[in-house]
Amino acid sequence: MIISARFITSLPKFDENFASNFSEVAFLGRSNVGKSSLINSLCKQKNLAKSSSTPGKTQLINFFEILCQKDGNKFNIHFIDLPGFGYAKVSKNLKEEWNIYLDEFLRLRTSIKLFIHLIDSRHINLEIDLNLDTYLKSFLRPDQRILKVFTKCDKLNQSEKTKLKNNFKEAILVSNLNKIGFEKLENEIMNQILGLQSNE
């Protein structure tokens, strides 16, 4: 379980001088998928990750130090809140530069062990999400995993939820509004991180 969380720093791009001794979990998704709200709910803090009313406004890579406990053992990990994909109202040159920086960061940040791909549960086959999945798999290392998490599941009826679970067997459905699915997501993160660490 997550005991505490605190903001550490923000980076505009990959910085080899900012190394990590911890395993890291990167949160990715298109703008307005509820990324910052999910991190806040997961860490049981209201304003840890700052969400913006303007999609795509967040352009920095934000780091949080998370203190966890499982089976009596305490350990630290980093959560990384990445800028949302798509929608950003920035100039074309800035957007291209931003994408280059993100690409460099994701490929070179070897301490990332888990990529959490957030998908709006009402729009599960958008091209931007399919492209992101293909992109991550193009450089995924043996010590890294991708976990799909479907947000805003409170917007679905029961048959829609069942269909989603049938299509994505390992799907985790969450709702920031109803606080559904966070215990399962927290356990999955811990198991992935500890399992990957024990296999290294």
C-alpha positions in Angstrom: 0.0 0.0 0.0 1.0 3.6 -0.5 1.9 5.3 2.8 2.9 8.7 1.6 3.7 10.8 -1.5 5.5 14.0 -2.1 6.4 16.1 -5.2 10.1 16.1 -6.0 10.8 18.1 -9.1 9.8 18.9 -12.7 12.0 18.4 -15.8 11.4 19.7 -19.3 13.3 16.7 -20.8 15.6 13.8 -20.1 18.4 14.7 -17.7 21.1 12.1 -17.1 22.2 14.0 -14.0 18.8 13.3 -12.4 19.3 9.6 -11.8 17.1 7.3 -9.7 17.9 4.6 -7.3 14.2 3.6 -7.3 12.0 1.7 -9.7 9.8 4.2 -11.6 6.2 4.1 -12.8 5.3 6.4 -15.7 1.7 7.5 -16.3 0.8 8.2 -19.9 -2.4 9.1 -21.7 -4.0 11.6 -24.0 -4.9 15.0 -22.5 -8.1 15.0 -20.4 -8.0 11.3 -19.6 -7.8 12.1 -15.9 -4.2 11.4 -15.3 -3.5 13.9 -12.5 -6.8 13.0 -10.8 -5.9 9.4 -10.9 -2.4 10.0 -9.3 -4.1 12.1 -6.6 -6.7 9.4 -5.9 -4.0 6.6 -5.9 -1.9 8.6 -3.4 -5.0 9.7 -1.4 -4.1 13.4 -1.8 -6.2 16.1 -3.4 -3.6 18.4 -4.8 -0.4 16.3 -5.2 -0.5 16.3 -9.0 -1.9 19.5 -10.5 -4.6 19.1 -13.1 -5.4 21.8 -15.6 -8.7 22.8 -17.0 -6.9 23.4 -20.3 -6.1 20.1 -22.0 -2.4 19.8 -22.9 -1.3 22.6 -20.7 1.1 20.5 -18.6 4.4 20.3 -20.6 6.8 19.3 -17.8 7.7 15.8 -16.6 6.7 15.7 -12.9 8.3 13.4 -10.4 6.8 12.2 -7.1 8.4 10.1 -4.4 6.1 7.4 -3.1 6.7 5.4 0.1 5.1 2.0 -0.1 4.6 -1.0 2.2 3.9 -4.6 1.3 4.2 -7.7 3.4 5.8 -5.6 6.2 8.5 -4.2 3.9 8.8 -0.5 3.1 10.3 0.7 -0.1 10.3 3.8 -2.3 9.3 4.2 -5.9 8.8 7.2 -8.2 5.6 8.1 -10.0 6.2 10.1 -13.2 3.4 12.3 -14.5 4.0 12.8 -18.2 2.4 15.5 -20.4 -0.8 14.4 -22.1 -0.7 13.4 -25.8 -2.8 15.3 -28.3 -4.9 18.4 -27.9 -2.1 20.7 -26.8 -2.7 24.2 -27.9 1.0 25.1 -28.5 2.9 26.2 -31.6 3.8 23.5 -34.1 7.6 24.0 -33.5 7.1 23.7 -29.7 4.9 20.6 -30.1 7.6 18.9 -32.3 10.3 19.8 -29.8 8.1 18.6 -27.0 7.5 15.2 -28.7 11.2 14.8 -29.3 11.9 15.4 -25.6 9.3 13.0 -24.5 10.5 10.3 -26.9 14.1 10.8 -25.7 12.9 10.6 -22.0 10.8 7.5 -22.4 13.6 5.6 -24.3 16.5 6.7 -22.1 14.9 6.6 -18.7 16.0 3.1 -17.8 14.7 3.2 -14.3 11.1 3.2 -15.6 9.8 -0.4 -14.9 6.1 0.1 -15.5 4.2 2.2 -18.1 0.6 2.8 -17.1 -1.3 3.7 -20.2 -4.6 5.5 -19.3 -7.5 5.1 -21.7 -10.9 6.8 -21.5 -13.2 3.8 -21.0 -15.8 5.4 -23.3 -13.3 5.6 -26.2 -11.2 2.5 -26.2 -10.0 2.3 -29.8 -8.9 5.8 -30.6 -6.0 6.0 -33.0 -3.9 8.1 -30.6 -4.1 5.2 -28.0 -3.4 2.5 -30.5 -0.4 4.5 -31.7 0.9 5.0 -28.2 0.6 1.2 -27.5 2.5 0.4 -30.6 5.1 3.1 -29.8 5.8 1.8 -26.3 6.1 -1.8 -27.5 8.7 -0.7 -30.1 11.3 -0.1 -27.4 10.0 -2.1 -24.4 12.8 -3.9 -22.6 12.4 -7.3 -20.8 12.4 -5.6 -17.4 9.5 -3.2 -18.4 5.8 -3.8 -18.6 2.8 -1.9 -19.9 -0.4 -1.8 -17.9 -3.7 -0.5 -19.4 -6.0 1.3 -17.0 -9.4 2.5 -18.2 -10.6 5.7 -16.6 -14.1 7.2 -16.1 -15.7 3.8 -15.8 -18.6 5.4 -13.9 -19.8 6.6 -17.3 -20.4 3.0 -18.4 -23.4 0.8 -17.8 -22.9 -2.8 -16.6 -23.0 -4.4 -20.0 -20.5 -1.9 -21.4 -18.2 -2.7 -18.4 -18.6 -6.5 -19.1 -17.8 -6.0 -22.8 -14.7 -4.0 -21.9 -13.4 -6.6 -19.5 -14.0 -9.3 -22.1 -12.0 -7.4 -24.7 -9.2 -6.6 -22.3 -8.8 -9.5 -19.9 -6.2 -7.7 -17.7 -8.1 -4.4 -17.7 -8.3 -2.4 -14.6 -11.3 -0.1 -14.5 -11.2 3.0 -12.3 -13.4 6.0 -11.5 -12.0 9.1 -9.8 -15.6 10.1 -9.1 -16.6 7.0 -7.3 -13.1 5.9 -6.1 -13.5 2.5 -7.8 -10.6 0.3 -8.8 -7.8 2.1 -6.9 -7.0 -0.7 -4.5 -6.7 -3.2 -7.4 -4.5 -0.7 -9.3 -2.3 -0.1 -6.2 -1.8 -3.8 -5.7 -1.0 -4.4 -9.4 1.6 -1.6 -9.3 3.2 -3.1 -6.1 3.2 -6.6 -7.6 4.7 -5.5 -10.9 7.4 -3.5 -9.3 8.3 -6.1 -6.7 8.1 -8.9 -9.2 10.3 -7.1 -11.7 12.8 -6.2 -9.0 13.0 -9.9 -7.8 13.6 -11.0 -11.4 16.5 -8.7 -12.1 
